[in-house]
Amino acid sequence: MPANARCSSSSHLAIRWLRAAGLDLYTRKGNRPDGDQFGFSVAGGRIRGHVDGIVAAAPAALGLRTPALWECKTMNAKNWRACVKDGVAVSKPVYAAQIAIYQAYMEPSVPGISSAPALYTAINKDTAELHHEQVAFDADLAQRMSDRAVRILQATDAGELLPRIAASRDFFECRFCAHTDRCWGLAA
């Protein structure tokens, strides 16, 4: 499997550019094409994730503390502009939650990763423009999201159905959810 196999071609460019800027960026353990991605697994593997990369070192002039989590997302021009204007926490709170969870759960295997702000890269799919921002660790957000995951697992184990996010199947987020058929198929 090639390095960064789950990354888009835009992400490959971002990786090359960040490395050319002097960042010591690891996207796989050992930074080998056949190496495993960095990630975590808890709750018997039921809560897990893989990070896009770890910045091990960076030129002092960039002001980036390390080790730092690196997350990269591509988005259309409208969403990219919102991200540039308002930051990831406001424009894409799901991504901010993902970053916080990853920083928290990666801390045992990469000590210090939650102390340093994450480096978030947003790539404009329409123009290939890059937006980089540093995202400080939000311990409260990480805890809320972890608690939410545990509640979902407990409800699932107990055979309970949790409230849906919406009142109808045609809700925006439901239309893009991989579990829509199962979720709405249970409605009777």
KESEZA-38646 format. One record per atom (N, C-alpha, C): residue number from 0; residue in one letter; atom name; x, y, z. Coordinates in steps of 0.2 Angstrom, whole numbers, always signed. Example, Ala and Ser with C-alpha at 12.3 -4.5 7.8 and 13.67 -1.06 7.14 Angstrom:
# KESEZA-38646
(0,"A","N",(+66,-28,+39))
(0,"A","CA",(+62,-22,+39))
(0,"A","C",(+66,-16,+39))
(1,"S","N",(+64,-11,+35))
(1,"S","CA",(+68,-5,+36))
(1,"S","C",(+64,+0,+39))
This chain:
# KESEZA-38646
(0,"M","N",(+4,-6,+0))
(0,"M","CA",(+0,+0,+0))
(0,"M","C",(+4,+6,+0))
(1,"P","N",(+3,+11,-4))
(1,"P","CA",(+7,+17,-4))
(1,"P","C",(+6,+21,+2))
(2,"A","N",(+11,+25,+3))
(2,"A","CA",(+11,+30,+9))
(2,"A","C",(+5,+34,+8))
(3,"N","N",(+1,+36,+14))
(3,"N","CA",(-4,+40,+14))
(3,"N","C",(-10,+38,+9))
(4,"A","N",(-11,+31,+9))
(4,"A","CA",(-16,+28,+4))
(4,"A","C",(-23,+31,+5))
(5,"R","N",(-25,+33,+11))
(5,"R","CA",(-31,+36,+12))
(5,"R","C",(-32,+43,+10))
(6,"C","N",(-26,+47,+9))
(6,"C","CA",(-26,+54,+8))
(6,"C","C",(-28,+55,+0))
(7,"S","N",(-30,+61,-1))
(7,"S","CA",(-32,+63,-8))
(7,"S","C",(-25,+65,-11))
(8,"S","N",(-25,+66,-18))
(8,"S","CA",(-19,+69,-21))
(8,"S","C",(-18,+76,-18))
(9,"S","N",(-23,+80,-16))
(9,"S","CA",(-22,+86,-14))
(9,"S","C",(-18,+85,-7))
(10,"S","N",(-20,+80,-3))
(10,"S","CA",(-16,+79,+3))
(10,"S","C",(-9,+77,+2))
(11,"H","N",(-8,+74,-3))
(11,"H","CA",(-1,+72,-5))
(11,"H","C",(+3,+78,-6))
(12,"L","N",(+0,+83,-10))
(12,"L","CA",(+4,+89,-11))
(12,"L","C",(+5,+93,-5))
(13,"A","N",(+0,+93,+0))
(13,"A","CA",(+1,+97,+6))
(13,"A","C",(+6,+94,+10))
(14,"I","N",(+7,+87,+10))
(14,"I","CA",(+12,+84,+14))
(14,"I","C",(+19,+86,+11))
(15,"R","N",(+19,+85,+4))
(15,"R","CA",(+26,+87,+1))
(15,"R","C",(+28,+94,+3))
(16,"W","N",(+23,+99,+2))
(16,"W","CA",(+24,+106,+4))
(16,"W","C",(+26,+107,+11))
(17,"L","N",(+23,+104,+16))
(17,"L","CA",(+24,+105,+23))
(17,"L","C",(+31,+102,+24))
(18,"R","N",(+33,+97,+21))
(18,"R","CA",(+40,+94,+22))
(18,"R","C",(+45,+99,+19))
(19,"A","N",(+43,+101,+13))
(19,"A","CA",(+48,+106,+10))
(19,"A","C",(+49,+113,+14))
(20,"A","N",(+44,+114,+18))
(20,"A","CA",(+44,+120,+22))
(20,"A","C",(+48,+119,+28))
(21,"G","N",(+51,+112,+29))
(21,"G","CA",(+55,+111,+34))
(21,"G","C",(+52,+107,+40))
(22,"L","N",(+45,+105,+39))
(22,"L","CA",(+42,+101,+45))
(22,"L","C",(+44,+94,+44))
(23,"D","N",(+46,+91,+50))
(23,"D","CA",(+47,+84,+50))
(23,"D","C",(+41,+81,+52))
(24,"L","N",(+37,+79,+46))
(24,"L","CA",(+30,+76,+46))
(24,"L","C",(+30,+69,+45))
(25,"Y","N",(+27,+65,+50))
(25,"Y","CA",(+27,+58,+49))
(25,"Y","C",(+19,+56,+48))
(26,"T","N",(+18,+53,+42))
(26,"T","CA",(+11,+51,+41))
(26,"T","C",(+10,+43,+42))
(27,"R","N",(+15,+40,+43))
(27,"R","CA",(+15,+33,+45))
(27,"R","C",(+21,+31,+50))
(28,"K","N",(+20,+26,+54))
(28,"K","CA",(+25,+24,+58))
(28,"K","C",(+31,+22,+54))
(29,"G","N",(+37,+25,+57))
(29,"G","CA",(+43,+24,+53))
(29,"G","C",(+43,+28,+46))
(30,"N","N",(+38,+31,+45))
(30,"N","CA",(+37,+35,+38))
(30,"N","C",(+39,+31,+32))
(31,"R","N",(+37,+25,+33))
(31,"R","CA",(+38,+20,+27))
(31,"R","C",(+32,+19,+24))
(32,"P","N",(+32,+18,+17))
(32,"P","CA",(+25,+16,+14))
(32,"P","C",(+22,+11,+16))
(33,"D","N",(+25,+6,+19))
(33,"D","CA",(+22,+0,+22))
(33,"D","C",(+20,+0,+29))
(34,"G","N",(+22,+6,+32))
(34,"G","CA",(+21,+7,+39))
(34,"G","C",(+13,+8,+41))
(35,"D","N",(+12,+6,+47))
(35,"D","CA",(+5,+8,+49))
(35,"D","C",(+4,+15,+51))
(36,"Q","N",(-3,+17,+50))
(36,"Q","CA",(-4,+24,+52))
(36,"Q","C",(-4,+25,+59))
(37,"F","N",(-3,+31,+61))
(37,"F","CA",(-3,+32,+68))
(37,"F","C",(-11,+32,+70))
(38,"G","N",(-12,+30,+76))
(38,"G","CA",(-19,+30,+78))
(38,"G","C",(-20,+27,+85))
(39,"F","N",(-26,+26,+87))
(39,"F","CA",(-28,+24,+94))
(39,"F","C",(-34,+19,+93))
(40,"S","N",(-35,+15,+98))
(40,"S","CA",(-41,+11,+99))
(40,"S","C",(-42,+10,+106))
(41,"V","N",(-48,+11,+108))
(41,"V","CA",(-50,+10,+115))
(41,"V","C",(-57,+7,+115))
(42,"A","N",(-59,+5,+121))
(42,"A","CA",(-66,+2,+122))
(42,"A","C",(-66,-4,+117))
(43,"G","N",(-61,-8,+118))
(43,"G","CA",(-61,-15,+114))
(43,"G","C",(-61,-13,+106))
(44,"G","N",(-59,-8,+104))
(44,"G","CA",(-58,-6,+97))
(44,"G","C",(-65,-3,+94))
(45,"R","N",(-69,-2,+99))
(45,"R","CA",(-76,+2,+96))
(45,"R","C",(-75,+9,+96))
(46,"I","N",(-70,+12,+99))
(46,"I","CA",(-68,+19,+98))
(46,"I","C",(-61,+19,+95))
(47,"R","N",(-60,+22,+89))
(47,"R","CA",(-54,+22,+86))
(47,"R","C",(-53,+27,+81))
(48,"G","N",(-47,+28,+79))
(48,"G","CA",(-46,+33,+74))
(48,"G","C",(-39,+33,+72))
(49,"H","N",(-38,+36,+66))
(49,"H","CA",(-31,+36,+63))
(49,"H","C",(-30,+44,+61))
(50,"V","N",(-24,+46,+63))
(50,"V","CA",(-22,+53,+62))
(50,"V","C",(-19,+54,+55))
(51,"D","N",(-19,+60,+52))
(51,"D","CA",(-16,+61,+46))
(51,"D","C",(-9,+61,+46))
(52,"G","N",(-6,+64,+52))
(52,"G","CA",(+1,+64,+53))
(52,"G","C",(+3,+67,+60))
(53,"I","N",(+9,+67,+61))
(53,"I","CA",(+12,+69,+67))
(53,"I","C",(+18,+74,+65))
(54,"V","N",(+18,+80,+67))
(54,"V","CA",(+24,+84,+66))
(54,"V","C",(+29,+83,+72))
(55,"A","N",(+34,+80,+70))
(55,"A","CA",(+39,+79,+76))
(55,"A","C",(+44,+85,+77))
(56,"A","N",(+45,+89,+72))
(56,"A","CA",(+49,+95,+73))
(56,"A","C",(+47,+100,+67))
(57,"A","N",(+49,+106,+69))
(57,"A","CA",(+47,+112,+64))
(57,"A","C",(+52,+117,+65))
(58,"P","N",(+54,+121,+59))
(58,"P","CA",(+58,+127,+60))
(58,"P","C",(+55,+132,+65))
(59,"A","N",(+60,+134,+70))
(59,"A","CA",(+58,+139,+75))
(59,"A","C",(+54,+145,+72))
(60,"A","N",(+55,+147,+66))
(60,"A","CA",(+52,+153,+63))
(60,"A","C",(+45,+152,+62))
(61,"L","N",(+42,+146,+62))
(61,"L","CA",(+35,+144,+61))
(61,"L","C",(+31,+145,+67))
(62,"G","N",(+35,+144,+73))
(62,"G","CA",(+31,+145,+79))
(62,"G","C",(+27,+139,+81))
(63,"L","N",(+28,+133,+78))
(63,"L","CA",(+24,+127,+79))
(63,"L","C",(+28,+123,+85))
(64,"R","N",(+24,+122,+90))
(64,"R","CA",(+27,+117,+95))
(64,"R","C",(+26,+110,+93))
(65,"T","N",(+30,+106,+95))
(65,"T","CA",(+30,+99,+93))
(65,"T","C",(+31,+94,+100))
(66,"P","N",(+28,+88,+99))
(66,"P","CA",(+25,+85,+94))
(66,"P","C",(+18,+88,+93))
(67,"A","N",(+16,+88,+87))
(67,"A","CA",(+9,+91,+85))
(67,"A","C",(+5,+87,+81))
(68,"L","N",(-1,+86,+82))
(68,"L","CA",(-6,+82,+78))
(68,"L","C",(-6,+86,+71))
(69,"W","N",(-7,+83,+66))
(69,"W","CA",(-8,+86,+59))
(69,"W","C",(-14,+83,+56))
(70,"E","N",(-19,+87,+55))
(70,"E","CA",(-25,+84,+52))
(70,"E","C",(-27,+89,+46))
(71,"C","N",(-29,+85,+40))
(71,"C","CA",(-29,+88,+34))
(71,"C","C",(-36,+87,+31))
(72,"K","N",(-40,+92,+29))
(72,"K","CA",(-46,+91,+26))
(72,"K","C",(-47,+95,+19))
(73,"T","N",(-50,+92,+14))
(73,"T","CA",(-52,+95,+8))
(73,"T","C",(-59,+98,+8))
(74,"M","N",(-60,+103,+5))
(74,"M","CA",(-67,+106,+6))
(74,"M","C",(-68,+110,+0))
(75,"N","N",(-75,+111,-2))
(75,"N","CA",(-76,+116,-8))
(75,"N","C",(-75,+123,-6))
(76,"A","N",(-75,+127,-11))
(76,"A","CA",(-73,+134,-10))
(76,"A","C",(-77,+138,-4))
(77,"K","N",(-84,+137,-4))
(77,"K","CA",(-88,+140,+1))
(77,"K","C",(-86,+138,+8))
(78,"N","N",(-85,+131,+9))
(78,"N","CA",(-83,+129,+16))
(78,"N","C",(-76,+131,+18))
(79,"W","N",(-72,+131,+13))
(79,"W","CA",(-65,+133,+14))
(79,"W","C",(-65,+141,+16))
(80,"R","N",(-68,+145,+12))
(80,"R","CA",(-69,+152,+14))
(80,"R","C",(-71,+153,+21))
(81,"A","N",(-76,+149,+23))
(81,"A","CA",(-79,+150,+30))
(81,"A","C",(-74,+147,+35))
(82,"C","N",(-70,+142,+33))
(82,"C","CA",(-65,+140,+38))
(82,"C","C",(-60,+145,+39))
(83,"V","N",(-58,+148,+34))
(83,"V","CA",(-52,+153,+34))
(83,"V","C",(-55,+159,+38))
(84,"K","N",(-61,+161,+37))
(84,"K","CA",(-64,+167,+40))
(84,"K","C",(-65,+166,+48))
(85,"D","N",(-68,+160,+49))
(85,"D","CA",(-71,+159,+56))
(85,"D","C",(-66,+154,+60))
(86,"G","N",(-62,+150,+57))
(86,"G","CA",(-58,+145,+60))
(86,"G","C",(-62,+138,+60))
(87,"V","N",(-58,+133,+61))
(87,"V","CA",(-61,+126,+61))
(87,"V","C",(-66,+125,+67))
(88,"A","N",(-65,+128,+73))
(88,"A","CA",(-70,+126,+78))
(88,"A","C",(-77,+129,+77))
(89,"V","N",(-77,+135,+73))
(89,"V","CA",(-84,+138,+72))
(89,"V","C",(-87,+135,+66))
(90,"S","N",(-82,+135,+60))
(90,"S","CA",(-85,+133,+54))
(90,"S","C",(-86,+125,+53))
(91,"K","N",(-82,+121,+56))
(91,"K","CA",(-82,+114,+56))
(91,"K","C",(-82,+111,+63))
(92,"P","N",(-87,+112,+67))
(92,"P","CA",(-86,+109,+74))
(92,"P","C",(-85,+101,+74))
(93,"V","N",(-87,+98,+69))
(93,"V","CA",(-86,+91,+69))
(93,"V","C",(-78,+89,+68))
(94,"Y","N",(-75,+93,+64))
(94,"Y","CA",(-68,+92,+63))
(94,"Y","C",(-64,+94,+70))
(95,"A","N",(-66,+100,+73))
(95,"A","CA",(-63,+102,+79))
(95,"A","C",(-64,+96,+85))
(96,"A","N",(-70,+93,+85))
(96,"A","CA",(-71,+88,+90))
(96,"A","C",(-66,+82,+88))
(97,"Q","N",(-65,+80,+82))
(97,"Q","CA",(-61,+75,+79))
(97,"Q","C",(-54,+77,+82))
(98,"I","N",(-51,+83,+81))
(98,"I","CA",(-45,+85,+83))
(98,"I","C",(-44,+84,+90))
(99,"A","N",(-49,+86,+94))
(99,"A","CA",(-48,+86,+101))
(99,"A","C",(-48,+79,+104))
(100,"I","N",(-52,+74,+101))
(100,"I","CA",(-52,+67,+103))
(100,"I","C",(-45,+64,+101))
(101,"Y","N",(-43,+66,+95))
(101,"Y","CA",(-36,+63,+93))
(101,"Y","C",(-31,+65,+97))
(102,"Q","N",(-31,+71,+99))
(102,"Q","CA",(-25,+74,+104))
(102,"Q","C",(-26,+70,+110))
(103,"A","N",(-32,+69,+113))
(103,"A","CA",(-33,+66,+119))
(103,"A","C",(-30,+59,+119))
(104,"Y","N",(-33,+55,+114))
(104,"Y","CA",(-32,+48,+114))
(104,"Y","C",(-25,+46,+111))
(105,"M","N",(-21,+51,+108))
(105,"M","CA",(-15,+50,+106))
(105,"M","C",(-9,+51,+111))
(106,"E","N",(-11,+55,+116))
(106,"E","CA",(-6,+57,+121))
(106,"E","C",(-2,+51,+124))
(107,"P","N",(-5,+45,+126))
(107,"P","CA",(-1,+40,+128))
(107,"P","C",(+4,+37,+124))
(108,"S","N",(+3,+37,+117))
(108,"S","CA",(+8,+35,+113))
(108,"S","C",(+12,+40,+110))
(109,"V","N",(+10,+46,+110))
(109,"V","CA",(+14,+52,+108))
(109,"V","C",(+14,+57,+114))
(110,"P","N",(+18,+56,+119))
(110,"P","CA",(+18,+61,+125))
(110,"P","C",(+19,+68,+122))
(111,"G","N",(+15,+73,+125))
(111,"G","CA",(+15,+80,+123))
(111,"G","C",(+11,+82,+117))
(112,"I","N",(+8,+77,+114))
(112,"I","CA",(+4,+79,+108))
(112,"I","C",(-2,+83,+110))
(113,"S","N",(-5,+83,+116))
(113,"S","CA",(-10,+87,+118))
(113,"S","C",(-8,+94,+121))
(114,"S","N",(-2,+94,+122))
(114,"S","CA",(+1,+101,+125))
(114,"S","C",(+2,+106,+119))
(115,"A","N",(+4,+103,+114))
(115,"A","CA",(+5,+107,+108))
(115,"A","C",(-1,+108,+104))
(116,"P","N",(-2,+114,+101))
(116,"P","CA",(-8,+115,+97))
(116,"P","C",(-7,+110,+90))
(117,"A","N",(-13,+108,+88))
(117,"A","CA",(-13,+104,+82))
(117,"A","C",(-12,+108,+76))
(118,"L","N",(-9,+106,+71))
(118,"L","CA",(-9,+109,+64))
(118,"L","C",(-15,+107,+60))
(119,"Y","N",(-19,+111,+58))
(119,"Y","CA",(-25,+109,+54))
(119,"Y","C",(-24,+112,+47))
(120,"T","N",(-24,+108,+42))
(120,"T","CA",(-24,+111,+35))
(120,"T","C",(-30,+110,+32))
(121,"A","N",(-33,+115,+29))
(121,"A","CA",(-39,+114,+25))
(121,"A","C",(-37,+116,+17))
(122,"I","N",(-39,+112,+13))
(122,"I","CA",(-37,+112,+6))
(122,"I","C",(-43,+114,+2))
(123,"N","N",(-43,+119,-2))
(123,"N","CA",(-49,+121,-6))
(123,"N","C",(-49,+117,-12))
(124,"K","N",(-54,+113,-13))
(124,"K","CA",(-54,+108,-18))
(124,"K","C",(-54,+111,-25))
(125,"D","N",(-57,+118,-25))
(125,"D","CA",(-58,+121,-32))
(125,"D","C",(-52,+125,-34))
(126,"T","N",(-48,+127,-29))
(126,"T","CA",(-42,+131,-31))
(126,"T","C",(-35,+129,-29))
(127,"A","N",(-35,+124,-24))
(127,"A","CA",(-29,+121,-21))
(127,"A","C",(-26,+126,-16))
(128,"E","N",(-30,+131,-14))
(128,"E","CA",(-27,+135,-9))
(128,"E","C",(-27,+132,-3))
(129,"L","N",(-22,+133,+1))
(129,"L","CA",(-21,+130,+8))
(129,"L","C",(-23,+135,+13))
(130,"H","N",(-25,+133,+19))
(130,"H","CA",(-26,+136,+25))
(130,"H","C",(-24,+132,+30))
(131,"H","N",(-19,+135,+34))
(131,"H","CA",(-16,+132,+40))
(131,"H","C",(-18,+136,+46))
(132,"E","N",(-20,+132,+52))
(132,"E","CA",(-21,+135,+58))
(132,"E","C",(-19,+130,+64))
(133,"Q","N",(-17,+134,+69))
(133,"Q","CA",(-16,+130,+75))
(133,"Q","C",(-22,+129,+79))
(134,"V","N",(-23,+123,+82))
(134,"V","CA",(-29,+122,+86))
(134,"V","C",(-27,+119,+93))
(135,"A","N",(-28,+124,+98))
(135,"A","CA",(-26,+122,+104))
(135,"A","C",(-30,+116,+107))
(136,"F","N",(-27,+112,+111))
(136,"F","CA",(-31,+106,+114))
(136,"F","C",(-37,+109,+118))
(137,"D","N",(-43,+106,+116))
(137,"D","CA",(-49,+108,+120))
(137,"D","C",(-51,+102,+124))
(138,"A","N",(-48,+101,+130))
(138,"A","CA",(-49,+95,+135))
(138,"A","C",(-57,+94,+136))
(139,"D","N",(-60,+100,+137))
(139,"D","CA",(-68,+99,+139))
(139,"D","C",(-71,+96,+133))
(140,"L","N",(-70,+98,+127))
(140,"L","CA",(-73,+96,+121))
(140,"L","C",(-71,+88,+120))
(141,"A","N",(-65,+87,+121))
(141,"A","CA",(-63,+80,+120))
(141,"A","C",(-66,+75,+125))
(142,"Q","N",(-67,+78,+131))
(142,"Q","CA",(-71,+74,+137))
(142,"Q","C",(-78,+73,+135))
(143,"R","N",(-81,+78,+132))
(143,"R","CA",(-88,+78,+130))
(143,"R","C",(-89,+73,+125))
(144,"M","N",(-85,+73,+120))
(144,"M","CA",(-86,+68,+114))
(144,"M","C",(-84,+61,+116))
(145,"S","N",(-79,+60,+121))
(145,"S","CA",(-78,+54,+123))
(145,"S","C",(-84,+51,+127))
(146,"D","N",(-87,+55,+132))
(146,"D","CA",(-92,+53,+136))
(146,"D","C",(-98,+52,+131))
(147,"R","N",(-99,+55,+126))
(147,"R","CA",(-105,+54,+121))
(147,"R","C",(-104,+47,+118))
(148,"A","N",(-98,+46,+116))
(148,"A","CA",(-96,+39,+113))
(148,"A","C",(-98,+33,+118))
(149,"V","N",(-96,+34,+124))
(149,"V","CA",(-97,+29,+129))
(149,"V","C",(-105,+28,+130))
(150,"R","N",(-108,+34,+130))
(150,"R","CA",(-116,+33,+131))
(150,"R","C",(-119,+30,+125))
(151,"I","N",(-116,+31,+119))
(151,"I","CA",(-119,+27,+113))
(151,"I","C",(-117,+20,+114))
(152,"L","N",(-111,+18,+116))
(152,"L","CA",(-109,+11,+116))
(152,"L","C",(-114,+8,+122))
(153,"Q","N",(-115,+11,+127))
(153,"Q","CA",(-119,+8,+133))
(153,"Q","C",(-126,+7,+130))
(154,"A","N",(-129,+12,+127))
(154,"A","CA",(-136,+11,+124))
(154,"A","C",(-136,+6,+119))
(155,"T","N",(-131,+5,+115))
(155,"T","CA",(-131,+0,+110))
(155,"T","C",(-131,-7,+113))
(156,"D","N",(-126,-8,+118))
(156,"D","CA",(-126,-14,+122))
(156,"D","C",(-132,-16,+126))
(157,"A","N",(-136,-11,+128))
(157,"A","CA",(-142,-12,+131))
(157,"A","C",(-148,-13,+127))
(158,"G","N",(-147,-12,+120))
(158,"G","CA",(-152,-13,+115))
(158,"G","C",(-157,-7,+115))
(159,"E","N",(-154,-1,+117))
(159,"E","CA",(-159,+5,+117))
(159,"E","C",(-157,+9,+111))
(160,"L","N",(-163,+12,+109))
(160,"L","CA",(-162,+16,+103))
(160,"L","C",(-162,+24,+105))
(161,"L","N",(-157,+27,+103))
(161,"L","CA",(-156,+34,+105))
(161,"L","C",(-160,+38,+101))
(162,"P","N",(-161,+44,+103))
(162,"P","CA",(-165,+49,+98))
(162,"P","C",(-161,+50,+92))
(163,"R","N",(-164,+51,+87))
(163,"R","CA",(-161,+53,+80))
(163,"R","C",(-159,+60,+80))
(164,"I","N",(-154,+62,+76))
(164,"I","CA",(-152,+69,+75))
(164,"I","C",(-157,+73,+72))
(165,"A","N",(-162,+70,+69))
(165,"A","CA",(-167,+74,+65))
(165,"A","C",(-174,+70,+65))
(166,"A","N",(-179,+74,+63))
(166,"A","CA",(-186,+71,+63))
(166,"A","C",(-187,+68,+56))
(167,"S","N",(-183,+69,+51))
(167,"S","CA",(-185,+65,+45))
(167,"S","C",(-178,+63,+42))
(168,"R","N",(-179,+58,+37))
(168,"R","CA",(-174,+55,+34))
(168,"R","C",(-170,+60,+29))
(169,"D","N",(-174,+65,+27))
(169,"D","CA",(-171,+69,+22))
(169,"D","C",(-167,+75,+25))
(170,"F","N",(-166,+75,+31))
(170,"F","CA",(-161,+79,+35))
(170,"F","C",(-154,+79,+31))
(171,"F","N",(-151,+85,+31))
(171,"F","CA",(-145,+85,+27))
(171,"F","C",(-140,+80,+29))
(172,"E","N",(-139,+80,+36))
(172,"E","CA",(-133,+75,+38))
(172,"E","C",(-135,+68,+37))
(173,"C","N",(-142,+66,+38))
(173,"C","CA",(-144,+60,+37))
(173,"C","C",(-143,+57,+30))
(174,"R","N",(-144,+62,+25))
(174,"R","CA",(-143,+60,+18))
(174,"R","C",(-135,+58,+17))
(175,"F","N",(-131,+60,+21))
(175,"F","CA",(-124,+58,+20))
(175,"F","C",(-121,+53,+25))
(176,"C","N",(-126,+50,+29))
(176,"C","CA",(-123,+45,+34))
(176,"C","C",(-123,+38,+31))
(177,"A","N",(-118,+35,+33))
(177,"A","CA",(-117,+28,+31))
(177,"A","C",(-123,+23,+34))
(178,"H","N",(-126,+25,+39))
(178,"H","CA",(-131,+21,+43))
(178,"H","C",(-138,+23,+42))
(179,"T","N",(-139,+27,+37))
(179,"T","CA",(-146,+30,+36))
(179,"T","C",(-151,+24,+35))
(180,"D","N",(-149,+19,+31))
(180,"D","CA",(-154,+14,+30))
(180,"D","C",(-156,+10,+36))
(181,"R","N",(-151,+9,+40))
(181,"R","CA",(-152,+5,+46))
(181,"R","C",(-156,+9,+51))
(182,"C","N",(-154,+15,+52))
(182,"C","CA",(-157,+20,+57))
(182,"C","C",(-164,+21,+55))
(183,"W","N",(-166,+23,+49))
(183,"W","CA",(-173,+25,+47))
(183,"W","C",(-177,+18,+45))
(184,"G","N",(-173,+13,+44))
(184,"G","CA",(-177,+7,+43))
(184,"G","C",(-180,+4,+49))
(185,"L","N",(-177,+6,+55))
(185,"L","CA",(-180,+4,+62))
(185,"L","C",(-186,+8,+63))
(186,"A","N",(-187,+13,+60))
(186,"A","CA",(-193,+17,+61))
(186,"A","C",(-200,+14,+59))
(187,"A","N",(-204,+13,+63))
(187,"A","CA",(-211,+10,+61))
(187,"A","C",(-217,+13,+64))
